[in-house]
Amino acid sequence: MAARIVLLDDRTMTVLAIAGVACVLTPVLPGLYWALQPGFSAHAWASLLANNEWPQALRATLVSTVLSTALALIMAGGIASATFPGRAWTVLGRRLSLLLAVPHAAFAVGLSFLIAPSGWLARLIAQLIGWTTPPAWVTVQDPYGLSLAVALAIKESGFLLWTLFAILGEREVVRQMTVARSLGYSRAQAWRLILWPQLLPRLGWPLVAVFAYGLSVVDMAVILGPGTPPTLAVLVWRWLNDASPYLQSMGSAAIVVLVVLLVLPACCARVVWRLVRQRSALPSGRRLLNGSPALECRSVWLQRSLFVITGLVVGSLLLWSLARAWFFPALLPDALILDAWLRADFAPFLNSLEFGVLACLIALPIALVWLEWGPARFNAVLYAPLIVPALPLAVGQYSALLHLDLDGTAVGLVWTHLLWVLPYMVLTLVGPYRAFDVRLVTTARALGHTRFSACLFVKWPMLAKPLLAALAIGFSVSIAQYLPTLFAGGGRFATVTTEAVALSAGGNRRILAVQSFLQVLLPLAVFALAGVSQQWSGRHRRGLR
């Protein structure tokens, strides 16, 4: 065993790191060329410009995406400004996994159960006003995509909070906040004058990722977005799935529009930020010993509201899955039964579990080897799938699988999931990796260990907590994949996500609630298992017994 470990020198591990990442990323490049090639013809652009649906779809996409990104930043920034540093911020960090664990499609279904004209909120109002029939509200699938924007903002605020936790956990940031408070600046002043000017540039790429996701989201748009016409991503997805080469070429051209919609606002935002920084006045030195208690109170209330809304969403899914009959305006079901659970198909659940576990088990060693031996200057290439709209990447993956004759196979489906699972796992582990005390590895090397054996027996076991968190994050990302599963699976592999979206178009609401709740249950179970494993490993760590 020792001889085998010695053979794994640094050069070999570097080659393995590059090869592992290349196997995940490289096939997408020719796939993108094959997929987008029809869209560069003049005929495709003439057909797209002559189409009457895409301008309205573009309007709904821009409204929902811009509004959701702005709301997500406001919510995450307000919560961070009011709670960091402090006990509330620490408690939020421990509970943030509850927000991240709920997949987007399941959250959209549960939110539709709450805000629909016959939803739980309308039923609550009916108890106060005396309604006997559902109101004529357009709260779901409104023409401007407002409900979609609200759902995206709530979900993506959790992602931005997760990013802020990583940034605010750095020692330098904590030191600056401590110095500012010791000089007499209020919390609001310290954030406005010191922290936000440093944090906003570092939040640039996460905001681009949020904007890119809003541009190309399909599952949430099918459930909550406008229907006639839909958002641009849904419209493009329908064109690409059509058998007509005419519509497929229009879809390829529209993908280029999605990419342009991502690049132009990002460049404009960068220019605006530079102008603001150049013209912003220098700090006057005036101190406000007392901040704004009202603002802090509202921010803390907003933090609690995120968890309350998430709890109501999950609770509505559970109630609908157990309801026998639930007629308007009844606030609760007539009775709770297991009929929908007994009639549900659990094959999508098992498929999701299998593909999620396989994707995580493959991505984890690739991520560890890359972080240890891979060239760190190329981390931006690894994060590219997070800041590029998912639709063109999914189409490129499908084109690559067609040329490799792997479409509709389990191998191809797992590979498509790796394109998003791997970056998120690396993003989760990069902070703990940087904070690790390298003197421990140096000591192990001095005692005769190779770099690989030092990582295997010293470094990676000490990073057990971040590794478990990365596995949980990667598993939840795999469960939430809709477009890659739909394209790569070729309809042969149904998952809880694809089933939930398909049932949302028209089907038994109770069966829809079962599949959506199963979609929530899988990531929650993995996060809970990771938490229990962390506590167990901490109590039974060798040398502490």
N, C-alpha and C positions, 0 to 999 in steps of 0.2 A: 504493500500500500504506500509506504514511504517513497519507494522508487518511482511510483507513478506520479506522486505529487511533485517530486523534484523535477520531473520532465516538463511540468507545466510552468515554464519560465515566463518572464514578462513579455517577451516578444510573441510567444505563442498565444498568450492570453489577449494581447492587443489585437492580433489577427482574428481570434475568435470573437472578440467584442465587435469589431468592424463587420465581420461576416454575419453575426446574428442580427445586427441592426439593418444591414444591407438586404438580408432576406425578407425583412418586413417592409422596408421602404422602397427598394429599387424597382420591383415589378409594377409599382403604381405609375412610374414615369412613362413607360411605353403605353400603358393602359390609358393614361390621360391623352396621349397623342392620338391613339386610335379612336377614343371616344369623342374628342373635340374636333377632329379633322373635318367631319361634315359641316360643322358650324362655321367654318371660315369661308364658305362659298358665298358668292353674291346672291345666289338664288335663296339660300337659307335666310339671310338677313332681309331680303325683300319680302319673303313670306312672313317673317316675324313682325316686321313693321306694318304689314297689311292686316295682321290679326287684330281683332277688336277686344280680345280678352286681356292681353298682357299689360296694357297701360293701367287698367283697374287693379290687376293683380300686383303690379309694381307699386301702386299707391298703398295698398293694404300691407304689403311687405315692408315698405319704408316706415309707415306709421307704427306698426307693431314692433319693428326692430329698434328704431330710434327711441321710441317711448320706453320699451322694456330695458334697454341699455342704460338710459338716463335714470329710470326709477331704481334699477338694481344698484347703480353707483350711489345714489342718494340714500337708499336704505342701508347699504353696507357701510357707507361712510358715516352716516348719522349714528348708527349703532356703535361703531368703533370709536368715534369721537366722544361719545357719552360714557363709555364703559371702560376704555383703556386709559391708564392701568387701573386695575381694581378687581374685586372679587367677582363682579358681574361678568367681566371679560373672561376670567378663568372658568366660571361655570358655563359660559357660552361655548368655550372651547371643548368642554367635555360633552356637551349636548349637540354640537354641530353635526356629528355623524347622523343624527336623526333626520336632519334636513337633507343631507347628501344622499342618504340611503333610499329615499323615495324617488323612483324613476320618473322621468318627465311624462311619459304616456299615462302612467297610473295617476300621477298628480293631476293631469288634465282631465281624466275621467272623473276622479273624485271631486274636482272643482266644478265640473259641469253638473254633478249631482247637487251641489250646493247652490249655484247661482242660476240654474235653469228656471224658466217660468214655473215649473212644477217642483223645483228643488226645495231643499230644506229651509233656506232663508225665506223664500216666498211663503212656505208653510208657517214659519214663525210669525211673519207679518200678518198672515191670514188669521192667526189666533188673536191678534190685537185689533184688527180692523173688521174682521168678519167676512172675508172673501170666501166664496163657495166654489169658484172656478179659478184656474191659473190666470194671472195677469198677462196682458199682451206685450210682454217685454221681449226685447231682442238682446238678451244677455249672453247668449251662446251663439257663435258663428255670426256675429254682427258684421256689417259690411266693411268697417274700418279696422277690424282685428283688435279691438280694445281689450276684450276678454283674453285673447291670446297674449297681448302685451303684459297684462297684469300677471298671468300665470308664468310667463317667462321671467318677469322681474322678480317674482318671489323665489323661483328656483335658482336663477342666476345670482341673486344676492347671496345665497349660500356659498356659491363658488367664489365670489369676490371676498367674502368673509374668510373663507379658507385660505385664500391668497394673503389677506391681511394678517392672519395669524402667523403665517410663515415669515412675513416681513417684520412685523412688530415683535417677534420673538428674538430678533437679533440683539446682541448686547449693545451695539452702538446706538440703536434706536431707543432702547430703554434708558441708556445713560443720558441721552439728550433730553428725554422727557423729564428725568429726575433733576437734571441741572436747571431746566426751565422752571419747574415748579419750585425749586429751592431759591431761585432768583425773584420769586414773587409773581410769576405769570400764572394766570388761571389756566384751567384745562383747555378751554376754548381758544385762548390766545396761543398756548403752546402748540395746539394742533394747527391753527391758522397760519402762524408765523414760522414754525419750525418743521413740523411733521408733514403736513400736506404738500408743501413745495418739494419735498423729497419723495413722498409716496406716490404722487400722481404720475410722474414719469415712469416709475417702476410698475405701476398698474396699467401702463399702456398696452402691453401685450395681452394681459388678462382681459382687458376691455375689448381688444380686437377679437379675442376668442369668443367673448359673449356676443359681440356684434355678428361675427361669422355664423355662430350657431343660430341666432335669430333669423338670419337671411335664408338659411337652408333647412330649417326645421320642417319636418313633414308630419311626424306622428302627432305632435301637439296641434299643428295647423289643421289636420284632418278632423280632430276632435273639437277644437275650440274656434278655429279660424273661419273666415268667410267661406261660403260654398259656391256662389255664382257671381263672379268668378272666384276661385280660391286664391291663396297667396301664390307668389311667383314660383316658389319651390315646389308646391303641390302641382301646379300647372306644368312645370317642366318635367316632373316625375311622371305625370300622366302621358305627356308627349313621348318621353323616352320609352315607356312601356308599350306604346302603340306599335302595331305591326306595320304601319305606313312609314316608308322611308321619308316621306314629305314631313310628317310630324316629328320624326326622330331628328332630322336636320334642324328643324325649328328648336327642338329641345337643346341640341348642342350649341346653337347660337345663343339661346337664353342662358346657358351655363356661363358663357363668357360675360353676359350682362351681370350675373351674380358676382363674379370675380371683380368686375369693374366697380360694382356697388360697394365692395369691401375696401378696395384700394383707395378710391377717391375720398370717402369720409375719413379714413385713417390719415391720409396726407393732409387734409384740411384741418383735422384736429391737431396734428403736430404743429402746423404753421400757427394756428390760433394760440396754442400753448406758448410758443416762443414769443409771440407778440405780447401776451399777457405778462410773461416773466420779464420782458424788457421794459415794459411801461409800469410795472407794479412799483409802488412806493416802498422805500426802505422802512424797516420798523422804527417807530418813533421812540421806543423805549418806555412808553406809558404802560403801566401794569394795572390790570383789573384783578384785584384779589378775589373777587367773587365772580364766578362764571354766570351762566344762565341756567338756573335751576329748572325753569320751565322747559327749556330746550332739552336738557339732560333727561328730565322726566318723560318727555315725549319720545325720546330716542329709546329709553329703556322700555317704554310701552310698546314701541314698534318691534323691539327684539322679542318681547313676549308674544306679540301678535303673530309673528312668523311661525312660532311653535304652535300657537292656538289654531291657526289656519291649517297647518300641516296635520295637526291632530284631528281637526274636523274633517279634512279630506280623507284620511285613513279611516276614521270612524264611519263616515258615510258609505265607504266601500264595504266595510264589514256589515253594516246594517242592511244594505241592499242585498248583499249575498245571503243573508239569513231571513229576509222578509218573505212572508207568505203572501200578503196583500198589503199594499201601501197606497191608498187612494188619497187624493187631495181633498181637503186641507189637513188631513191627519198629521200630527207632528211626529208620531212614531208608528211603526208597522203594527198591523193587527196582531200578528204572532210571529215568532221566530222559529224557523224550521231549517233543516239541513237538506232540503230537497234539491236546491241548486248545486250544493256541493256534491251530492250523490250522483247527479246527472252530468257533472262537469267532466271534461276531457283533461286528464292530467299528463298526457303525452307532451304538450308544450312545456309544462313545468319541468319534466325530466330532461327534455332537450336543452332548456335554458340552463339548468344545473350542470349538465354535462359540458356544454360549450363554455360556460363561465369558468368552471374548474380547469378545463384544459387550457384556456387562454391565459389564466393566471399562472398556472404551473410552468407554462412555456415562457411567459413574459418575465417572471421574477428572476430566473438565472441570467437572462439576457440583460436585464436592467442592472443587476449586481455587477456583472462582468464589465458592462459599459461604464458604470460609475467608477470602477476601480482602475480599469486599464484603458478605457476608451479615450480618445482625444476630446477633452472638455470643450474645446473651441467649436466643436461641431454639435453641441447640444441644441443649438437653434434649429438645426435640420431635424432633429428628433421631435421638437415641439411643433414643427410645421403643420401636422394634421390637426392641431388644436386651433390654429389661427387661419385656416383655410376652410371655406364652406364645405360641409360634409357631402353635399350632393355631387359635386364634380369628382371628389375622391372616391365615393361609392361607385360612380359610373366608371371611373378609371379602373378600379379593382375588378369590376364585372367584365370589362373588356379584356383585362389581363387574364382572368380565369377562363374566358372563352377561348383565347389563343393557346392557353396551356391545357385545355380540355379538363378543367377542374371545376367548372360551374355545376352547381347542384350536388357537390360532395361535401362531406364533413370537414375534410382537410382545407378546402377552399374557404369554407365558412369560418373556421377558427382563424385562418390567416387574415381574413378581413377584419375580425374583431381585434387582432393584435395591433393593427394600425392605430387604434385609439387606446387600447389597454396599456400598451408599452409606454407611450408618453406620459400618461397620468401616473403610472407607477414610478417612473423616473422622477417626475415632478414631486411626488410624495417623498421620495427617498433622498433627493439632492440636498435638502436642508440638514437632516440628521447626518448625512455623510460629511458635509462641510464642518459640522460642529463636533465630529468625533475627534477624540484626542489621539493624534498620530503617534504620540510617544508610546502608547501601548503596542502598536504594531512594530515600532522600532525596537522595543524591548524583546518582543517575540522573535524578530529577525536576529537580534544579538544572541538569543538562546539557541539558534540553529534552525529556525523555521524558514522556509521559503515564503515569499510574499503570498502565494496562494494558500499555503497551509496556515499562515498567520491570519488571513482573512477567514478561512474555513473554521478554525478553532478558537479564534479570539474576537475578531472584528464583527463578523456577521452574527455570532450568538449574542454579542452585547447590543446589537441593533435589532433584537427580536421584536421589540415594541413597534418601531417604524416599519419593519418588514410585515408584521401582521396588519398594520394599518394600510400599507400599500396593497396587500392582497385583498383586503376588504374593498378598497377604492377600485381596484382593477376589476373585481367581480361585479360590483355595481355598475361600472361602465359597460361591461360586456352584456349584462342583463338588459340595459337600456338601449342597446343598438337595434335600430329598426331598419334603416335603409341598407346597411351592409348585409343584414340577415335576409332581407327581402330580395336583394339582387343576387347575392352569392348562393343563397339556398335554392333559388329557382322554384319556390313553392313546395319543396320536398321536406323542409324542416320548419315546422311551426314552433314558435316560442311564445312565451306569455306576452311579450310585447307585440308581436305581429297579430296574435289572437285578439288582444285587447283593442287594437286599432281597427281590425276587421269587424269586430262586433259592435264598435261604436258607430259604424255607418248604418246600422239598423239590425237589431237583434234583441234577444232577451236581455233586459237590463240586469237581471239577477246573475245570469251566466257571465255577462260583462263584468259585473262587480267581483265575481269569483276570480276570473283571470287577472283582473287588475290588482286584487288583493294578494294573489299569489306573486305577482310581480313585485309588490312591496315587501312581501314576507321573505323572499329570498335574500335581498341585500341586508335587511334588518337582522336576519338570522346570522349571516356571515359577520356583520359588525358586532353583534352580541357575542358570537363565538370568539372573535378576535379580542374583545374586551376581557372575557373570562380567561382566555389563554394568557393574556398579559398579566393579569393578577396571579394566576397560577405559577407562571414562570418567575414572577417577582418573589413569591413566597418560597419557592423551592429552588432558588438559584444555588448552584454549587458554591460552597464556601460560606454560606450564610445559615446553614442548618446547624 
